[in-house]
Amino acid sequence: MLLCLGAGTLAGRQDLGLLCVTGTFAVLYAPAAPIRRRFATVLGVGLALIVSTALGAFTAGSTPAFAVTAVLLAMTTAGVCLALRVGPPGSYFLVLCAGIAHFLAGAHGTAPATIAGMTAVGAAVALTVTMAEMLPDPRRPERRAVDAAVRAVRDYADSTPGPDSRPLHRAAAHALAAAEEAMVEGYWRPHPALTDRLTTARRDYDRRARRATEYFLPAEDLAWDPHNPDAGRWLDESEEPAGVDMPSAPAAERAGRAIAADERRHVASLRRRLADGLRYPGEPWSVALSVGVATTASILLVLVVLGTDQTHLYWVIAFSALVLHQGGPRAARTYRAVHRMIGTVAGLGVFLAVSYLQPTGWWIVALIVVLQFTIELLVTRNYGLAVTLITPLALTVATGGRYADDPWALVTERLLDTVIGVLVALVVLWVVGRRAHHRAVRGDTRRVLRELAEYAGGHEQSPTEPTLASALRDLHTSTALLSADGHRDSPEVRTAEALIHAGFLGLGADDRRTVARGASRWAELADADLPSGLRPVGEGHPVDERIREQCERMGATPD
């Protein structure tokens, strides 16, 4: 931002420097990512920002055209960003920058081509800066990830099996997975020393895990093994229903490596990532629908309350989308909405104070740079405080640095837009798509059943096809969302958890022939009429019972 604003100010065209700011937002994405993912993410977001601002600017002559374009843009970007796991700030800046471009072109008469062109300049600066940071040490993210994995494994290896070692076990597994992902997304050529360190850490982890998974003790009730409680469970006295050996250390290693291999394929392939992320039903689809409903309702309400001649629809659209676009549990999104509301009210007060000061020239440069720098320090620590600064930053950019003599009208309009956008989004959040997570769990359950049938049957899969590991990962994610929404004891979750256990046992089975004996049962269940989750499903539904019975045969008894 300093480069763009400083160059524009020195050239006597600060207005162009402010236009470039919309492109520099690309630098906020993947700030600590390995070099390949960083390049692809910042480049992709930069191109998306150029398209978004062009759409907003070139529809400035028609409010209906902009409204339709903005709704479709908000829906599409929300779904795609979730599917690709872009991460924060997600699709928000794509929608906001489209609205800013529309406002600048409609209210200030800025040429649409100039807006899109300066956004492209800002995006190019963002890509240059974020990649230039890697010049002294292009492998720094990989090295940091490997160092973190080595430390986590060392802490776990030095621990004694017991309740205190469970967090260390999980931390080591997560750190190893993060390091392997960083190596895949890092420099184009492998680094032998880093590869050797990671291999050694993996070996130490497996050796320590073997101490916790050498044996299981029989008992009447399911409970944690007192001798190896960081990884083992007691079995029922009768082991006959378990058609698959319970996880030994080698079995756990096989399952872990299958998941890691699938994750590397997923990370390295944009096609796989889109195919897996855009599975239906899934969270990206439900989030896109809710964003579309909320933004449409907000636009209509603003037009009814304030009249049809509105040049600031972008604000209510951005705020409706902001509450919903990142997905997640409803409670978390509600907290985010409350933070957004309180922070925006405080931020409008800050903007009002700045407007009365009427900063110009280098004072505007300093203001924007300091605001953005402070936002980045606060956004992961206190979202409400970050929003307090995001609001004056966005309004300063949207007004092109030209503060009104009487800013009360602008502040009042934005406050009303904020209240409408957030409240409409909250209503949509709690009314529309209440069964979306149920449907997602059922859809992922069907996928796991199909993949288990193919895995047990020994079917060969192409590199682009989903695997049992990827299906289990997706089912685990959707089940966690449904549980977080307060449906932990629902039939959908109980069946999904049993199936997740069975799938992981199958991946780690010592004897594939044992798994193959269940192929016909899995194929039969995959073709069964599984309840969709559109309606409440009774505990005694025959399909749920049959799935759980088959899971018990695999030794999966999560209850």
N, C-alpha and C positions, 0 to 999 in steps of 0.2 A: 504493500500500500504506500509506503514511504517513497519507493522508487517512482511509482506512477504519479502520485500527487506532487512529489518534488519536481519531477520533470515537467509536468504541466504548469506548475506555478512559475518555474524558471523561464518557461517559454511564453508566459503571459496568457496561457490558456488553462487555467485551473479547472474550468468546466469540463474540458476533455479528460483531465486527470481524474476527476470525480466519476466520469463515465467509465473509466478503466477499472474502478474499484469493483464493479459488479463481476468482472472477470477474475479478479484476484481472489475472490472467495474460494476458488478451486484449491488454493493452497491449504485450506482447512481440513481437507480430506486426506486420510492415510498419512498423518504427519510423521509417524515413527515406523512406518512399514518398510520392509525390505525393498531393494531398489526396483525390481521388476514390477511388483504390485504398486509401488508408489508411482512409477512412471505411467502405468496403465490407468490407475485410478484418477490421478490429477489430469491426465490428458482427456480421459473420457468425461470427467465432470466439466472440464473447460469447454469441450465441444458442446456438452449439454447446456451449459450456461449461454453460449453463443446462440444456440437454437432457441432457448427460452426467451432471451431478451429480444431476438428478432420477431418471435411470435407476438410478444407483448407490444412491441413498437409498431409493427405493421398492422395491428388491429386497433390502433388508437382512434381511428375515425368512426368506429362502430362499437357502441357499448354491448349490444347483443353478441357480436362476433367475438369480442374479447371475453365476455362471460363464458361462452361455450368453449372457447379455446383454453381458458384458464382452468375450467373444471376438468376437461379432458387431460390437460397437462398435469394437474395435481393428482388425478387418479393414476395415470400411466407412470409418472415418476415415483409415486409412493410404492406401487406394486413392484416395479423393476428394481428400485433401490433395496427393498426388502429381499427380493429374490436373489440379488447379487451380493447380499450382505455387505453393502457399502458402508454401513455404520453411520454414526452421528457426523455431521448434522443432517444426513439423509437428503430427502428431496426438498427440504424447507427452502434453501436458498434458490433452487431452481424456480419455485413458484414465486418467491418474493422478488427475485430479479426480473421475472417476466412482468410482474405488476409495477415495479419501479420504472421499467422501460415504457410501459403503457402510460404511466402518469407523466413522465418526462416528455414523451411525444405528444400527448393530448393536452396537458395543461401548460407546458412550457414551450411547445412548438419545436422541440429538438428533432432533427431529421432522423427517421428510423434507421437509415443506413449508417449514420454516424454512431448511433447507440450500439448497434451490432458490431461495427468495426472496432470501436473502443473497447467493448467487452472482449473481443478477440485479442486485442493488444494486452489487456489485463490478464487474460488466461495464459498467454504466451509468457508474460513476466512471471506468473505463478509457477508455471512448469519449469522455467529456467532457474528460478530461485530454489525450488524444492529439490531439483536434481543437482544444482551446484553445491548444495550442502553436503552431498555424498562424495564429492570429488576427493577430499582428503582421505576418506576411509569408506569406500563403497560397501564394505562388508560389515559396517558397524552394527546394523540391526541384527544380522545373523550372529555376530560374535556376542552381542548382549543376550540374545535368546539362548545360545549355547551355554554361556556363563551362568545364566539363571537356572538352566536345567541341571548343570553340574552341581551347583550349590544345593538345589532342592533334593537331588538324588543323594548327595552326601549326608544331608540331614536325615533323610529317610533310612539310609544304610546304617547310620550310627544309632538308630533307635532300636528299642527292644519291643518285640511284638506285644501289643496291649492296646487298651483304648486310646492312649495318648498318641499312638502311631498312626491312627486312621487319617487325621488331617495331613500328616506328612506323606502318607501313601498317596492321597488324592493330589496333593500339591506337586509331588514328583511326577505323577502321571500327566498332569496338565502341563507342567513345564516341558516335559519331553515332547509332548504333542505340539506345543507352540514352537519349540526349537526345530522340529522336523518340518513344520509348515514354513518357518522362516527360511530354512535351507532351500526348500522347493521354490519359494518366491524371491530368493535372493539373487546374487550375481549369476550371470549366464554360465560361467564355468565353475565346477565344484572346487572347494578349497580342501585339500587333503588333511591339513591339520585340524580344521573344524570338524570335518567328517569323522576323523579318528576320535576326537574328544567326545563327540555325540555317541559314537558307537560304544566307547568305553562306558559312558554314563548309562546307556541302555543296558549294557551287560551287568553293571553294578546294580541297577534297579531290578533286573530279572533275578539276580543272585539273592538280593534281599527279599524280594517277593516270594521266592521259593521257600524261605524259612516260614512264611505265613500260610502257605498253601500245600504243605507236604501231606497233611492228613486231616481228616474230619472225624469227630467223635460222634457215635450214635447216641441219641437221647429221645425221650418221649415227646418233647416239645421242640419247636423251632426256636433257636436262640443263637447267640454268638458263641463260637468256640472259645472257652476261657483260655486255652493255650495259645491260640493264634487269632485273637479277636480283630486284628486290623484287616483281615481279608476273608476269613473262613466263617461258615455257618454250620451249625449242627444239622445233621440229617435225621429224618425219622428212623426209628429202629429198623423198619422194613425198607430196604433199599430197592425192592423189586420193581416199584413203579418207575424208577429212574432208568429209562432206556439208554441214557447217555451218561458216561462217567462225569462226575462233578469236576469242576475246574482244578486241575493240577497246575503247577507253575508252567510247564510247557504248553498246556492247553490255554491258559490265560495269555501266554505270550502269543500263541497263534491267533487268538481272537483279537488281541491288541494290534498285531501287525496287519491283519486283514482290514481293520478299521483305519489304521494309519495309511495303508496303501490306497484305500478308497478315497481318503481325504486328500491325498496328494493328487490323485486324478481329478478330483473335484476342484481343487485350487488351481491346477494348471490349465483347466479347460473352461473357457467361457461358455461353450455350448453345454457342457455338463452342468455347470452352475445354473444356467438359465433353465435347463430342462428340469433339474431337481427343484429349483426354487419356485418355478411357476407350475408345479404340480397342482391339480385341482381335485378336491377342494384343499385349500391351504391358506395360510395367513395372508400372503400377498393379495390374494383375490378378495378376501373379506375386508382387509384394510382399504384397498382401492375402492370397493363399493361404499364403505362408510365415508371415506373422504369425498367421493362424488356426491353422496346424499347431503353431507354437511355443507359443502361449499355451495351447492345449488340452493339449498334452503336459506343459507346466509345471504346470498345474492338477492334472492327474491324478497327476503325480509327487509334488507337495506333499501331496495328500490321502492317497496311499499311505504316504509317509514320516512325516507328522505327524498323520494321522488326519483324519476328515471334519469335525470341528467346528473350522473355521478362519474367523476374522473378518478375516484379513489377506491374503487371496488377491490383493488389488489390487497388492501389491508385486511378486510374481513375475510377474503379468500385465504390469505396466508395464515391467519390466525385459526380459522376452522381446520385447515389442513395440519397445522402444527400440533394440535392436540392429538391427532389420530395417526399421523403418517408413519411413526416408528413402530407401531404395533405394540405387542406386549400385553400383560394383564390389565384389566380394566382399572383396578385400583391404582396401579402405577401411572396410567395415563390420566386419571383423575387428579392425582397429586401434581402431575406436570401441568395440568390446566390451571390449577389453583396458583401454582408458582407463576405461571405465565400471566395470569390476570393481575396478581398483586405487583409483580415486577414491571408490567407494562404501565400500570397506573403511576408507579414511582418513576418510571422512565420518562413518561410524558411530563412529569414535573421537572425532571432534569432538562428535557428539551425546551420547556418553557423558559427556564432560567437562562439557558444558552441563547435562546432566541432574543431575549432582552439584551444580552451582552453584544449581539450582532458581530461575532468574530469574522474576520476576513483574512485573506492571504495565508501567510504561514501559520496563523493561529488556527485556521481550519485544518491545515495539514497536521499540526500537533494534536488537535482535538481528536481527529479520526484515528490517528496512529495510537494514541494513548488509550482511547476507548477500546479499539480492537485488541491491543496487547493485554489490557486488563480483563476483557471478556474471556480470552483464551485461558487466563490463569484461574478464572472463577467458574467456568461453565461446567466442569466436572466435579466441582466442590460444592457450589451453591447455585443452583439453577436460577432461583429467584433474583439473586444479586446480579447474575450475568444478564438476565433479561432487562434489568433496570438500565444497563448500559447498551444493550443491543437496540433498544427502542430509539434513543437519540441518534445512534449511529445510522440506523436505517432511514430515519426521517431526514437526517442531514444529507445523505446520499440522494434520497428521493427528491429533495427540493433543490438539488444541484448547488447546495451551499448558499442559496438565496433565501434568507430568512424574511418572513413577512413582518410588516410593521406592527400588525396586531395578530400575534400567533394564537390567540385564544380560540378563534374559529377552527383553525387546523387541529389544535389539541382536542377540542370538544368533539370534532368529527371522528378523530382516531380513537378517542375513548369510547364513543358509541359503537364504532366498528368492532373494537376489541370485545366489548361486552356481548354484542350480538354473536360474533364469531365463536367465542369460547363457550357461551351458553348453548348455542345450537349444537356445537360439537359434542358437548357433554350429554345433551339429550340423545343425539344419534348414538353415542358410545354405549349408553345404557338401554336403548330401545331397539336399535337396528342391529340385526345379526347376533342376537343373544345366543343362538345355537351354533355360531360359526366355528368355535373351537371344538364343539362336539362333532360337527361334520368333518373337521380336519382330522381329528383323531380316528374317526371311522374310516376316512379315506386312506390314511396312512396304515391303519390296521389291515385293510384289504391288500395294500401294496406289500406289506411284510408277509402276509399269508401266501401271496403269489411268489414272492422271492424265496420263501422257505421251501415251497413246493419245487421250484426250479433248482434250488441249491441241493435239496435232498435227492432230487432226481438226477443230479450230475449234469445239468444242462450247461453247455458252453455259452458264454456271454461275450458280446463284442465290447471293445473299450468304451463305447459311448452309451451302453445300456446301464440302467441302474443296477446296483448290486444289493445283496442282503445287508451288507454293512451300511450303505447309504440309506436304505429303507428303515433300518433300525435307528439310525441317527435321527431321521426325520420324525419317526414315531415318538422317540424320546422327547424331542423338542415340543411337539404338539401336545403330548401328554402333560408335560410340565406346565404349559400355558393353561390347559384346562384345570389342572390341580390348583394353580395359583388363583384361578377365578372362583375357588370355593367348591369345586366338584371332585375333591380328592377321593370320595367314596362312591362315585358314580359307576355304573356297570361298564361304561366306556373305558374309564381309567383302570378299573380292576382287570378287565380283559387285556388292555394294552400293556399293563405292567407285566402280567404273566407272559404275554407274547414276547416282550422285550427280553425277559430272562431266558425264555426258550431259544430265541434267536441267537443270543450270545453264547449259550451253551452249545448250540449247533456249530457256530463258528469255531469254538474251541474244542470240539469233540476229539477224543483220542482216536476214535474208530469211525471213519466215514460210513462204513457198512451199517453201523447201528443207526446213524442218521438216515440212511437211505431206506431203512425199513419203514420209516414214517412218511415216505414221499406220497403214497396214495392218500393217506389221511389229510396231509396238508393240502393236496390238490383238491380233495373233496371240500374242505373247509373254504378254500379260496373261491370256489364256485357257489358257496352257500349264500343264501339271501341274508346277508348281515344287516341288522337294523342300521339305518342311516344316521341316527342321532337327530333327525328332524323332530322327533317326538320323544317323550320320556320312555326309557326302555326298562322293563321290569327286571328284577334280579334273576328271575327264573327263566329268562328267554333261552330257548333251546340252543340257539347258535352260540351265544356267549358261553353257555355251559359246556358245549362240545369243544370249543376252543380251549377253555381252561382245563378240561380233562386231558386234551392232547398235550397241553403244556406240562401238566403233571407227569405225564409219561416221559417227558424229556427231563424231568427232575426240577422243573421250574415251579417253585412254590413260594412266591413272594409274600403270601399272607403270613 
